């Protein structure tokens, strides 16, 4: 859990738009979201439900539309509003 806390703290540090947001706020606003996961054409797609604070995603200094980790056989395409 210390590694998770360190990762979330680093996200807050590098994402200037969240400088006044706590780790719990980050978690609730951007990580614990409703969405729809489906497999189409052999690929997984996650469609995240829109929320008012999604405008901050435009200020994110890295991409979040593609997730590919070493243990994943296929990438996950993420569609944010």
N, CA, C and O atoms as CSV, one atom per row, in Angstrom:
chain,resi,resn,atom,element,x,y,z
A,1,UNK,N,N,0.810,-1.202,0.000
A,1,UNK,CA,C,0.000,0.000,0.000
A,1,UNK,C,C,0.848,1.259,0.000
A,1,UNK,O,O,0.414,2.300,-0.491
A,2,UNK,N,N,2.048,1.174,0.544
A,2,UNK,CA,C,2.935,2.333,0.517
A,2,UNK,C,C,3.282,2.719,-0.919
A,2,UNK,O,O,3.417,3.901,-1.237
A,3,UNK,N,N,3.423,1.715,-1.781
A,3,UNK,CA,C,3.743,1.989,-3.182
A,3,UNK,C,C,2.580,2.690,-3.881
A,3,UNK,O,O,2.794,3.576,-4.708
A,4,UNK,N,N,1.360,2.298,-3.551
A,4,UNK,CA,C,0.184,2.944,-4.142
A,4,UNK,C,C,0.105,4.395,-3.691
A,4,UNK,O,O,-0.135,5.289,-4.502
A,5,UNK,N,N,0.305,4.628,-2.410
A,5,UNK,CA,C,0.273,6.001,-1.884
A,5,UNK,C,C,1.359,6.851,-2.537
A,5,UNK,O,O,1.127,8.015,-2.861
A,6,UNK,N,N,2.536,6.275,-2.731
A,6,UNK,CA,C,3.630,7.007,-3.376
A,6,UNK,C,C,3.291,7.317,-4.837
A,6,UNK,O,O,3.581,8.408,-5.327
A,7,UNK,N,N,2.681,6.362,-5.525
A,7,UNK,CA,C,2.292,6.585,-6.918
A,7,UNK,C,C,1.251,7.699,-7.021
A,7,UNK,O,O,1.372,8.581,-7.870
A,8,UNK,N,N,0.237,7.666,-6.169
A,8,UNK,CA,C,-0.799,8.702,-6.201
A,8,UNK,C,C,-0.231,10.067,-5.824
A,8,UNK,O,O,-0.637,11.084,-6.386
A,9,UNK,N,N,0.692,10.096,-4.890
A,9,UNK,CA,C,1.344,11.360,-4.529
A,9,UNK,C,C,2.145,11.903,-5.713
A,9,UNK,O,O,2.158,13.110,-5.953
A,10,UNK,N,N,2.806,11.022,-6.446
A,10,UNK,CA,C,3.571,11.449,-7.623
A,10,UNK,C,C,2.646,11.981,-8.713
A,10,UNK,O,O,2.975,12.958,-9.386
A,11,UNK,N,N,1.493,11.343,-8.891
A,11,UNK,CA,C,0.521,11.838,-9.874
A,11,UNK,C,C,0.106,13.255,-9.511
A,11,UNK,O,O,0.091,14.133,-10.374
A,12,UNK,N,N,-0.228,13.490,-8.254
A,12,UNK,CA,C,-0.616,14.832,-7.801
A,12,UNK,C,C,0.502,15.838,-8.023
A,12,UNK,O,O,0.256,16.977,-8.421
A,13,UNK,N,N,1.725,15.414,-7.764
A,13,UNK,CA,C,2.875,16.310,-7.890
A,13,UNK,C,C,3.114,16.720,-9.350
A,13,UNK,O,O,3.447,17.873,-9.623
A,14,UNK,N,N,2.946,15.786,-10.279
A,14,UNK,CA,C,3.244,16.055,-11.688
A,14,UNK,C,C,2.058,16.603,-12.471
A,14,UNK,O,O,2.234,17.113,-13.577
A,15,UNK,N,N,0.867,16.507,-11.922
A,15,UNK,CA,C,-0.341,17.017,-12.573
A,15,UNK,C,C,-0.735,18.294,-11.855
A,15,UNK,O,O,-1.467,18.259,-10.866
A,16,UNK,N,N,-0.250,19.418,-12.351
A,16,UNK,CA,C,-0.396,20.713,-11.677
A,16,UNK,C,C,-1.850,21.072,-11.372
A,16,UNK,O,O,-2.117,21.751,-10.380
A,17,UNK,N,N,-2.786,20.633,-12.198
A,17,UNK,CA,C,-4.200,20.959,-11.989
A,17,UNK,C,C,-4.745,20.359,-10.698
A,17,UNK,O,O,-5.780,20.800,-10.198
A,18,UNK,N,N,-4.062,19.365,-10.159
A,18,UNK,CA,C,-4.530,18.703,-8.937
A,18,UNK,C,C,-3.747,19.117,-7.708
A,18,UNK,O,O,-3.828,18.446,-6.679
A,19,UNK,N,N,-3.006,20.181,-7.781
A,19,UNK,CA,C,-2.143,20.570,-6.660
A,19,UNK,C,C,-2.912,20.771,-5.360
A,19,UNK,O,O,-2.357,20.538,-4.286
A,20,UNK,N,N,-4.166,21.194,-5.423
A,20,UNK,CA,C,-4.953,21.396,-4.209
A,20,UNK,C,C,-5.855,20.226,-3.865
A,20,UNK,O,O,-6.665,20.315,-2.942
A,21,UNK,N,N,-5.723,19.134,-4.596
A,21,UNK,CA,C,-6.570,17.962,-4.390
A,21,UNK,C,C,-5.823,16.914,-3.582
A,21,UNK,O,O,-4.652,16.639,-3.841
A,22,UNK,N,N,-6.494,16.336,-2.617
A,22,UNK,CA,C,-5.896,15.271,-1.823
A,22,UNK,C,C,-5.916,13.951,-2.574
A,22,UNK,O,O,-6.542,13.829,-3.628
A,23,UNK,N,N,-5.228,12.972,-2.023
A,23,UNK,CA,C,-5.172,11.653,-2.657
A,23,UNK,C,C,-6.561,11.032,-2.732
A,23,UNK,O,O,-6.902,10.399,-3.732
A,24,UNK,N,N,-7.368,11.205,-1.686
A,24,UNK,CA,C,-8.729,10.666,-1.727
A,24,UNK,C,C,-9.551,11.331,-2.825
A,24,UNK,O,O,-10.349,10.671,-3.491
A,25,UNK,N,N,-9.361,12.628,-3.015
A,25,UNK,CA,C,-10.060,13.333,-4.089
A,25,UNK,C,C,-9.652,12.824,-5.458
A,25,UNK,O,O,-10.495,12.653,-6.339
A,26,UNK,N,N,-8.370,12.584,-5.640
A,26,UNK,CA,C,-7.868,12.012,-6.895
A,26,UNK,C,C,-8.491,10.643,-7.132
A,26,UNK,O,O,-8.972,10.347,-8.226
A,27,UNK,N,N,-8.476,9.826,-6.108
A,27,UNK,CA,C,-9.010,8.465,-6.215
A,27,UNK,C,C,-10.497,8.494,-6.585
A,27,UNK,O,O,-10.924,7.785,-7.495
A,28,UNK,N,N,-11.277,9.306,-5.884
A,28,UNK,CA,C,-12.721,9.360,-6.134
A,28,UNK,C,C,-13.065,10.009,-7.470
A,28,UNK,O,O,-14.009,9.591,-8.141
A,29,UNK,N,N,-12.310,11.021,-7.853
A,29,UNK,CA,C,-12.633,11.764,-9.074
A,29,UNK,C,C,-12.193,11.070,-10.358
A,29,UNK,O,O,-12.868,11.182,-11.382
A,30,UNK,N,N,-11.072,10.358,-10.317
A,30,UNK,CA,C,-10.526,9.838,-11.567
A,30,UNK,C,C,-10.283,8.330,-11.598
A,30,UNK,O,O,-10.174,7.761,-12.684
A,31,UNK,N,N,-10.196,7.677,-10.469
A,31,UNK,CA,C,-9.888,6.247,-10.484
A,31,UNK,C,C,-11.098,5.367,-10.208
A,31,UNK,O,O,-11.230,4.295,-10.800
A,32,UNK,N,N,-11.968,5.796,-9.333
A,32,UNK,CA,C,-13.164,5.013,-8.999
A,32,UNK,C,C,-14.348,5.587,-9.767
A,32,UNK,O,O,-15.167,6.328,-9.224
A,33,UNK,N,N,-14.415,5.228,-11.027
A,33,UNK,CA,C,-15.417,5.789,-11.926
A,33,UNK,C,C,-16.273,4.686,-12.519
A,33,UNK,O,O,-15.837,3.545,-12.666
A,34,UNK,N,N,-17.489,5.049,-12.852
A,34,UNK,CA,C,-18.357,4.122,-13.577
A,34,UNK,C,C,-17.899,4.082,-15.031
A,34,UNK,O,O,-17.406,5.068,-15.579
A,35,UNK,N,N,-18.077,2.925,-15.629
A,35,UNK,CA,C,-17.705,2.781,-17.018
A,35,UNK,C,C,-18.257,1.497,-17.593
A,35,UNK,O,O,-18.906,0.717,-16.897
A,36,UNK,N,N,-18.000,1.289,-18.842
A,36,UNK,CA,C,-18.453,0.100,-19.543
A,36,UNK,C,C,-17.242,-0.552,-20.200
A,36,UNK,O,O,-16.550,0.067,-21.008
A,37,UNK,N,N,-17.001,-1.798,-19.846
A,37,UNK,CA,C,-15.891,-2.561,-20.413
A,37,UNK,C,C,-16.464,-3.572,-21.390
A,37,UNK,O,O,-17.357,-4.348,-21.049
A,38,UNK,N,N,-15.941,-3.553,-22.604
A,38,UNK,CA,C,-16.417,-4.523,-23.582
A,38,UNK,C,C,-15.288,-4.919,-24.525
A,38,UNK,O,O,-14.297,-4.210,-24.699
A,39,UNK,N,N,-15.490,-6.073,-25.114
A,39,UNK,CA,C,-14.505,-6.599,-26.061
A,39,UNK,C,C,-15.098,-6.506,-27.463
A,39,UNK,O,O,-16.160,-7.063,-27.740
A,40,UNK,N,N,-14.402,-5.802,-28.334
A,40,UNK,CA,C,-14.837,-5.676,-29.722
A,40,UNK,C,C,-13.651,-5.895,-30.643
A,40,UNK,O,O,-12.568,-5.350,-30.430
A,41,UNK,N,N,-13.870,-6.687,-31.650
A,41,UNK,CA,C,-12.822,-6.981,-32.637
A,41,UNK,C,C,-11.540,-7.481,-31.978
A,41,UNK,O,O,-10.441,-7.138,-32.413
A,42,UNK,N,N,-11.683,-8.289,-30.932
A,42,UNK,CA,C,-10.529,-8.866,-30.264
A,42,UNK,C,C,-9.777,-7.930,-29.346
A,42,UNK,O,O,-8.720,-8.292,-28.830
A,43,UNK,N,N,-10.297,-6.731,-29.131
A,43,UNK,CA,C,-9.624,-5.764,-28.254
A,43,UNK,C,C,-10.576,-5.337,-27.136
A,43,UNK,O,O,-11.792,-5.293,-27.320
A,44,UNK,N,N,-10.002,-5.028,-25.985
A,44,UNK,CA,C,-10.802,-4.540,-24.860
A,44,UNK,C,C,-10.894,-3.024,-24.919
A,44,UNK,O,O,-9.909,-2.332,-25.179
A,45,UNK,N,N,-12.101,-2.522,-24.671
A,45,UNK,CA,C,-12.333,-1.079,-24.644
A,45,UNK,C,C,-13.072,-0.722,-23.359
A,45,UNK,O,O,-14.034,-1.388,-22.977
A,46,UNK,N,N,-12.613,0.326,-22.706
A,46,UNK,CA,C,-13.252,0.836,-21.498
A,46,UNK,C,C,-13.773,2.235,-21.798
A,46,UNK,O,O,-12.999,3.131,-22.136
A,47,UNK,N,N,-15.069,2.420,-21.676
A,47,UNK,CA,C,-15.700,3.727,-21.875
A,47,UNK,C,C,-16.060,4.267,-20.498
A,47,UNK,O,O,-16.914,3.708,-19.809
A,48,UNK,N,N,-15.414,5.345,-20.104
A,48,UNK,CA,C,-15.590,5.932,-18.779
A,48,UNK,C,C,-16.742,6.936,-18.821
A,48,UNK,O,O,-16.857,7.734,-19.752
A,49,UNK,N,N,-17.592,6.879,-17.793
A,49,UNK,CA,C,-18.730,7.807,-17.711
A,49,UNK,C,C,-18.238,9.233,-17.484
A,49,UNK,O,O,-17.313,9.464,-16.705
A,50,UNK,N,N,-18.860,10.175,-18.163
A,50,UNK,CA,C,-18.465,11.588,-18.064
A,50,UNK,C,C,-18.786,12.164,-16.689
A,50,UNK,O,O,-19.797,11.818,-16.077
A,51,UNK,N,N,-17.913,13.046,-16.216
A,51,UNK,CA,C,-18.093,13.786,-14.967
A,51,UNK,C,C,-17.658,15.230,-15.224
A,51,UNK,O,O,-16.854,15.477,-16.123
A,52,UNK,N,N,-18.178,16.190,-14.448
A,52,UNK,CA,C,-17.861,17.607,-14.689
A,52,UNK,C,C,-16.368,17.945,-14.627
A,52,UNK,O,O,-15.900,18.817,-15.359
A,53,UNK,N,N,-15.631,17.268,-13.770
A,53,UNK,CA,C,-14.216,17.600,-13.587
A,53,UNK,C,C,-13.316,16.995,-14.656
A,53,UNK,O,O,-12.094,17.119,-14.574
A,54,UNK,N,N,-13.904,16.341,-15.662
A,54,UNK,CA,C,-13.113,15.752,-16.744
A,54,UNK,C,C,-12.360,16.801,-17.555
A,54,UNK,O,O,-11.428,16.461,-18.284
A,55,UNK,N,N,-12.747,18.061,-17.440
A,55,UNK,CA,C,-12.010,19.114,-18.151
A,55,UNK,C,C,-10.550,19.137,-17.713
A,55,UNK,O,O,-9.685,19.583,-18.466
A,56,UNK,N,N,-10.270,18.659,-16.503
A,56,UNK,CA,C,-8.888,18.625,-16.011
A,56,UNK,C,C,-8.032,17.598,-16.747
A,56,UNK,O,O,-6.804,17.685,-16.728
A,57,UNK,N,N,-8.669,16.635,-17.391
A,57,UNK,CA,C,-7.913,15.624,-18.130
A,57,UNK,C,C,-7.119,16.240,-19.273
A,57,UNK,O,O,-6.090,15.699,-19.677
A,58,UNK,N,N,-7.591,17.368,-19.794
A,58,UNK,CA,C,-6.865,18.050,-20.869
A,58,UNK,C,C,-5.519,18.584,-20.391
A,58,UNK,O,O,-4.627,18.842,-21.200
A,59,UNK,N,N,-5.374,18.749,-19.086
A,59,UNK,CA,C,-4.137,19.276,-18.508
A,59,UNK,C,C,-3.196,18.177,-18.021
A,59,UNK,O,O,-2.137,18.465,-17.463
A,60,UNK,N,N,-3.575,16.946,-18.227
A,60,UNK,CA,C,-2.748,15.815,-17.802
A,60,UNK,C,C,-1.502,15.743,-18.677
A,60,UNK,O,O,-1.618,15.742,-19.903
A,61,UNK,N,N,-0.307,15.683,-18.076
A,61,UNK,CA,C,0.925,15.714,-18.873
A,61,UNK,C,C,1.326,14.373,-19.495
A,61,UNK,O,O,2.458,14.239,-19.960
A,62,UNK,N,N,0.449,13.395,-19.517
A,62,UNK,CA,C,0.731,12.118,-20.164
A,62,UNK,C,C,-0.578,11.555,-20.710
A,62,UNK,O,O,-1.661,11.990,-20.319
A,63,UNK,N,N,-0.472,10.600,-21.600
A,63,UNK,CA,C,-1.649,10.004,-22.220
A,63,UNK,C,C,-2.287,8.933,-21.348
A,63,UNK,O,O,-1.602,8.255,-20.581
A,64,UNK,N,N,-3.601,8.785,-21.470
A,64,UNK,CA,C,-4.313,7.773,-20.684
A,64,UNK,C,C,-5.303,6.988,-21.539
A,64,UNK,O,O,-6.165,6.293,-21.000
A,65,UNK,N,N,-5.195,7.087,-22.837
A,65,UNK,CA,C,-6.156,6.399,-23.692
A,65,UNK,C,C,-5.722,4.979,-24.050
A,65,UNK,O,O,-6.510,4.215,-24.607
A,66,UNK,N,N,-4.499,4.627,-23.742
A,66,UNK,CA,C,-3.996,3.290,-24.031
A,66,UNK,C,C,-3.257,2.766,-22.809
A,66,UNK,O,O,-2.355,3.420,-22.285
A,67,UNK,N,N,-3.652,1.574,-22.362
A,67,UNK,CA,C,-2.987,0.936,-21.226
A,67,UNK,C,C,-2.430,-0.389,-21.714
A,67,UNK,O,O,-3.179,-1.237,-22.199
A,68,UNK,N,N,-1.132,-0.573,-21.590
A,68,UNK,CA,C,-0.486,-1.828,-21.989
A,68,UNK,C,C,0.591,-2.140,-20.969
A,68,UNK,O,O,1.629,-1.480,-20.918
A,69,UNK,N,N,0.332,-3.150,-20.163
A,69,UNK,CA,C,1.283,-3.582,-19.147
A,69,UNK,C,C,1.888,-4.916,-19.562
A,69,UNK,O,O,1.283,-5.638,-20.354
A,70,UNK,N,N,3.065,-5.261,-19.049
A,70,UNK,CA,C,3.753,-6.476,-19.498
A,70,UNK,C,C,2.923,-7.752,-19.362
A,70,UNK,O,O,3.082,-8.672,-20.164
A,71,UNK,N,N,2.060,-7.825,-18.383
A,71,UNK,CA,C,1.274,-9.032,-18.150
A,71,UNK,C,C,-0.022,-9.077,-18.960
A,71,UNK,O,O,-0.750,-10.067,-18.898
A,72,UNK,N,N,-0.315,-8.029,-19.713
A,72,UNK,CA,C,-1.554,-7.966,-20.497
A,72,UNK,C,C,-1.316,-8.518,-21.900
A,72,UNK,O,O,-0.421,-8.042,-22.600
A,73,UNK,N,N,-2.103,-9.518,-22.330
A,73,UNK,CA,C,-1.914,-10.046,-23.680
A,73,UNK,C,C,-2.292,-9.050,-24.768
A,73,UNK,O,O,-1.754,-9.103,-25.873
A,74,UNK,N,N,-3.221,-8.136,-24.459
A,74,UNK,CA,C,-3.644,-7.112,-25.417
A,74,UNK,C,C,-3.777,-5.779,-24.687
A,74,UNK,O,O,-4.040,-5.757,-23.485
A,75,UNK,N,N,-3.600,-4.687,-25.390
A,75,UNK,CA,C,-3.772,-3.379,-24.740
A,75,UNK,C,C,-5.242,-3.100,-24.448
A,75,UNK,O,O,-6.137,-3.682,-25.061
A,76,UNK,N,N,-5.465,-2.213,-23.516
A,76,UNK,CA,C,-6.798,-1.736,-23.165
A,76,UNK,C,C,-6.939,-0.323,-23.705
A,76,UNK,O,O,-6.150,0.558,-23.364
A,77,UNK,N,N,-7.930,-0.109,-24.539
A,77,UNK,CA,C,-8.212,1.217,-25.078
A,77,UNK,C,C,-9.216,1.885,-24.139
A,77,UNK,O,O,-10.276,1.322,-23.864
A,78,UNK,N,N,-8.892,3.073,-23.650
A,78,UNK,CA,C,-9.753,3.775,-22.703
A,78,UNK,C,C,-10.304,5.026,-23.374
A,78,UNK,O,O,-9.548,5.858,-23.876
A,79,UNK,N,N,-11.620,5.148,-23.378
A,79,UNK,CA,C,-12.294,6.308,-23.973
A,79,UNK,C,C,-12.821,7.191,-22.854
A,79,UNK,O,O,-13.791,6.850,-22.177
A,80,UNK,N,N,-12.168,8.327,-22.671
A,80,UNK,CA,C,-12.630,9.320,-21.706
A,80,UNK,C,C,-13.513,10.301,-22.449
A,80,UNK,O,O,-13.311,10.532,-23.641
A,81,UNK,N,N,-14.491,10.885,-21.766
A,81,UNK,CA,C,-15.390,11.847,-22.430
A,81,UNK,C,C,-14.648,13.049,-22.979
A,81,UNK,O,O,-15.263,13.941,-23.562
